[in-house]
Amino acid sequence: MKIPLTKPIKHGDEEIRELDLRDPMAGDVMECGYPLTIGDGEATPNADAVGKLIARLAKVPPSVVKQLAVRDFQACLGVVLGFFGE
């Protein structure tokens, strides 16, 4: 799923204007962790696991994910969590 970025990111000589997240596999979750922490009747996003999943699914280094504007991180988080919905 392609996610256009509101703030492009410089990575070397490249300017990244969108991230293309592929569907996750079980191995991705085993490596990165589950994107939600569930307890006391609540599900809370796990930012560390989500960040790792974004990097892995978009095939970019974690340093790129760390540069995302919060708005763009939130958009990616929504897509990642959507993979774990119904």
ROPABA-128915 format. One record per residue (C-alpha): residue in three letters; z, x, y. Coordinates in Angstrom, 1 decimal. Example, Ala and Ser with C-alpha at 12.3 -4.5 7.8 and 13.67 -1.06 7.14 Angstrom:
node zapa = ala	pz = 7.8	px = 12.3	py = -4.5
node zapa = ser	pz = 7.1	px = 13.7	py = -1.1
This chain:
node zapa = met	pz = 0.0	px = 0.0	py = 0.0
node zapa = lys	pz = -1.1	px = 1.5	py = 3.3
node zapa = ile	pz = 1.5	px = 1.5	py = 6.2
node zapa = pro	pz = 0.2	px = 2.4	py = 9.6
node zapa = leu	pz = 2.6	px = 4.5	py = 11.6
node zapa = thr	pz = 3.5	px = 3.6	py = 15.2
node zapa = lys	pz = 4.2	px = 7.3	py = 15.9
node zapa = pro	pz = 1.8	px = 9.8	py = 14.2
node zapa = ile	pz = 3.4	px = 12.8	py = 12.5
node zapa = lys	pz = 2.2	px = 16.4	py = 12.8
node zapa = his	pz = 2.2	px = 18.2	py = 9.4
node zapa = gly	pz = 0.7	px = 21.6	py = 9.8
node zapa = asp	pz = -2.8	px = 21.1	py = 11.3
node zapa = glu	pz = -2.9	px = 17.5	py = 10.1
node zapa = glu	pz = -1.9	px = 14.4	py = 12.0
node zapa = ile	pz = -0.6	px = 11.7	py = 9.7
node zapa = arg	pz = -1.3	px = 8.2	py = 11.0
node zapa = glu	pz = -0.5	px = 6.2	py = 7.9
node zapa = leu	pz = 1.2	px = 6.5	py = 4.6
node zapa = asp	pz = -0.3	px = 5.1	py = 1.4
node zapa = leu	pz = 2.5	px = 4.2	py = -1.1
node zapa = arg	pz = 1.5	px = 3.8	py = -4.7
node zapa = asp	pz = 3.4	px = 1.5	py = -7.0
node zapa = pro	pz = 6.5	px = 3.3	py = -8.4
node zapa = met	pz = 7.0	px = 4.0	py = -12.1
node zapa = ala	pz = 10.3	px = 4.3	py = -14.0
node zapa = gly	pz = 10.1	px = 8.1	py = -13.7
node zapa = asp	pz = 10.1	px = 7.9	py = -9.9
node zapa = val	pz = 13.3	px = 5.9	py = -10.0
node zapa = met	pz = 14.9	px = 8.3	py = -12.5
node zapa = glu	pz = 14.0	px = 11.2	py = -10.2
node zapa = cys	pz = 14.8	px = 9.6	py = -6.8
node zapa = gly	pz = 17.5	px = 7.1	py = -7.6
node zapa = tyr	pz = 17.6	px = 3.3	py = -7.2
node zapa = pro	pz = 16.8	px = 2.2	py = -3.6
node zapa = leu	pz = 19.7	px = -0.3	py = -3.5
node zapa = thr	pz = 23.4	px = 0.1	py = -4.0
node zapa = ile	pz = 24.7	px = -3.2	py = -5.5
node zapa = gly	pz = 28.4	px = -4.1	py = -5.4
node zapa = asp	pz = 30.8	px = -6.8	py = -4.2
node zapa = gly	pz = 28.0	px = -9.4	py = -4.1
node zapa = glu	pz = 25.9	px = -7.3	py = -1.7
node zapa = ala	pz = 22.8	px = -5.1	py = -2.0
node zapa = thr	pz = 22.7	px = -2.2	py = 0.5
node zapa = pro	pz = 19.6	px = 0.0	py = 0.9
node zapa = asn	pz = 20.2	px = 3.6	py = -0.2
node zapa = ala	pz = 18.5	px = 5.6	py = 2.6
node zapa = asp	pz = 18.5	px = 8.8	py = 0.6
node zapa = ala	pz = 16.8	px = 7.3	py = -2.4
node zapa = val	pz = 14.4	px = 5.3	py = -0.3
node zapa = gly	pz = 13.4	px = 8.5	py = 1.6
node zapa = lys	pz = 12.8	px = 10.4	py = -1.6
node zapa = leu	pz = 10.8	px = 7.5	py = -3.0
node zapa = ile	pz = 8.6	px = 7.3	py = 0.2
node zapa = ala	pz = 7.9	px = 11.0	py = -0.1
node zapa = arg	pz = 7.0	px = 10.8	py = -3.8
node zapa = leu	pz = 5.0	px = 7.6	py = -3.6
node zapa = ala	pz = 3.0	px = 8.7	py = -0.5
node zapa = lys	pz = 2.6	px = 12.3	py = -1.9
node zapa = val	pz = 4.0	px = 13.9	py = 1.3
node zapa = pro	pz = 6.9	px = 16.4	py = 1.6
node zapa = pro	pz = 10.3	px = 15.1	py = 2.5
node zapa = ser	pz = 10.0	px = 16.9	py = 5.8
node zapa = val	pz = 7.3	px = 14.4	py = 6.8
node zapa = val	pz = 9.5	px = 11.4	py = 5.9
node zapa = lys	pz = 12.4	px = 12.9	py = 8.0
node zapa = gln	pz = 10.1	px = 12.8	py = 11.0
node zapa = leu	pz = 9.3	px = 9.1	py = 10.7
node zapa = ala	pz = 10.2	px = 6.9	py = 13.7
node zapa = val	pz = 13.0	px = 4.5	py = 12.7
node zapa = arg	pz = 10.5	px = 1.6	py = 13.0
node zapa = asp	pz = 8.1	px = 3.3	py = 10.6
node zapa = phe	pz = 11.0	px = 4.2	py = 8.2
node zapa = gln	pz = 12.0	px = 0.6	py = 8.2
node zapa = ala	pz = 8.4	px = -0.5	py = 7.5
node zapa = cys	pz = 8.3	px = 1.9	py = 4.5
node zapa = leu	pz = 11.7	px = 0.8	py = 3.4
node zapa = gly	pz = 10.5	px = -2.8	py = 3.3
node zapa = val	pz = 7.5	px = -1.9	py = 1.2
node zapa = val	pz = 9.7	px = 0.2	py = -1.2
node zapa = leu	pz = 12.2	px = -2.6	py = -1.6
node zapa = gly	pz = 9.4	px = -5.1	py = -2.1
node zapa = phe	pz = 8.4	px = -3.2	py = -5.3
node zapa = phe	pz = 11.8	px = -4.1	py = -6.7
node zapa = gly	pz = 11.7	px = -7.8	py = -5.9
node zapa = glu	pz = 10.3	px = -10.6	py = -7.9
